[in-house]
Amino acid sequence: MDTPHDPPPMPPAKIVVYAITLPLSLLLLIFWPAGSLGWRPGWLFVAVVVIGFGVSGLVLARVNPVIYRARSRFQPGTKGWDKALLAVILPAMVAILPVAALDAGRLHGSHVPLWLVVSGYAALLGGIAVTAWAQAVNPFFEPGVRIQSERHQRVIDSGPYRGVRHPGYSAAILLFAGMALALGSLWALVPALVASGVLILRTAWEDRLLQRELPGYPAYAARVRWRLLPGVW
């Protein structure tokens, strides 16, 4: 049997670019539409996101560091239909932030009660936690859909994969809704719903691919019936 080949590490220059551009992009997407650097809900959101992803990143660096290689780029063999779906999902996901900031920070068009904002933060942190949990147990958690034959991809059935077959996507839907509500915007639920709807379609198509091409997946799917939400689908 061939030795599995993990993706190459991310070049140091790319790490530096990510470390600089991602935080700046987050600030730009929130405070430019809000019209003020003094918008306190925006700073609270930034703090929670940075701390949440920072803690999950430190945990992953310890328990499953190869995940950073796997998720550093789209690998050869990523399905064309997946790239087409991501061309909708990713812009819709990004749009949640400026729409929410424009709505809640500048126009004050939504009146979101405190309990719903708190629920948004709970969903946001829950999404971060479940994503980290799935990545911690699944070294094949790549950004694109493909069969990773060169890595000897196998079925992962531990951690959150005991309950649903695609916990990363379940977590993403929590994140989408949580981002909008945590920033106090109902209008931002529109791009969140678009991203979630296309993500559900991606789940169905990826599951179909895995059933056809990943050894052991049909038996796993027979044991774990639910794709995203236990008892529903």
Salt bridges, closest charged atoms under 4 A:
ASP6 OD1 - ARG151 NE 3.25
ASP82 OD1 - ARG202 NE 2.47
GLU142 OE1 - ARG146 NE 2.79
GLU142 OE2 - ARG151 NH1 3.65
GLU150 OE2 - ARG146 NH2 2.66
ASP157 OD2 - ARG223 NH2 3.14
ASP207 OD2 - ARG165 NH2 2.81
ASP207 OD1 - HIS166 NE2 2.77
ASP207 OD2 - ARG227 NE 3.85
GLU213 OE2 - ARG212 NH2 3.91
